[in-house]
Amino acid sequence: MVGQPGSLAPQIGTYEDLVMRRELAGKEFAAATAALTSAQQDSQRQKLYLERVVRPNTPDKAIEPKRLIMLLTIFLSLLMAYGLGWLVYAGVREHRQT
């Protein structure tokens, strides 16, 4: 039976190779399915952060920064500092003359 043509001995090796490939393919399929499920769950979890609560809109009128008021404040502060410096200098000059 073993050495005769048409025996099953040479086909058993081929069959076992096919069985091993089928088991390996089944394991790869299970791993790919688990990865797909994990990716879908991660996508659903991230989608929760991307949902719009309120539509974005542009403001009608800017309320900050108030540039004109800031410029006037700086100008008046510098003018007062200049006036104070001028008064100190005039006092020193007058004190030196006497």
Residue, then its C-alpha position, 0 to 999 in steps of 0.5 A: m500500500v505504501g509504495q504502490p502507485g495511487s497510495l495515500a502516503p504522498q497526499i497526506g503531507t499535502y493535506e497536512d500542509l493545507v490544514m496548517r495553512r487553513e488554521l493560519a488563515g483562520k488565526e489571521f482572519a480572527a486577528a484582522t476582525a479584532a483589529l477592525t472591531s477595535a478601529q470601529q470602536d475607536s472611531q465611534r469614540q472619537k466621533l463623539y468629540l467631533e459633533r457640532v453642538v452649535r453652528p459657528n458664527t461671526p460676531d456682529k461687532a467687535i467688542e475687544p480689543k478697544r484700540l482707540i481707548m488704549l491708544l488714548t490712554i497710552f498717549l495721555s500717560l506719556l503726556m503726563a509723564y513728559g509734563l512731570g519730567w518737564l516740571v522736575y527739570a524746570g525746578v532743578r534749573e530754577h534751583r540752580q539759578t539761585 
